[in-house]
Amino acid sequence: SQEEEEKEEKEALEEKEKGKVREEEEEEEEEEEEEEEEEEEEEEEEEEVVCEEEEEEEEEEEEKEEEEEEEEEEKKKKKKKKKKKKGGFSTVSSINIHPSNHDSCTAANTRKRRQVTL
């Protein structure tokens, strides 16, 4: 009976030790999982920061492009205003002279009229 009691005590001690080892392993696993979760959260936060920075850069680029376009439009408007200020008279090259006013055209027109009447 003493041997049985000793065996039972040993088994109980072994079970306690196994239980402690299991608890320690579980605690370690939980700690590792928590660390992994924290790392993932940090990575996500870093990614968000990077995304925000990229978005800000894109917005700044778009604003610069818009400003450049506005400046170009203003320059064009200023050029147009300058052209208008030069003088309201059109130059000779821009006056459209209808070809029927030329002698060669009037001769051709009279020939056509003669053919139609015949």
Secondary structure as UniProt FT lines:
FT   HELIX           2..86
FT   HELIX           92..94
FT   HELIX           99..101
FT   HELIX           103..117
//
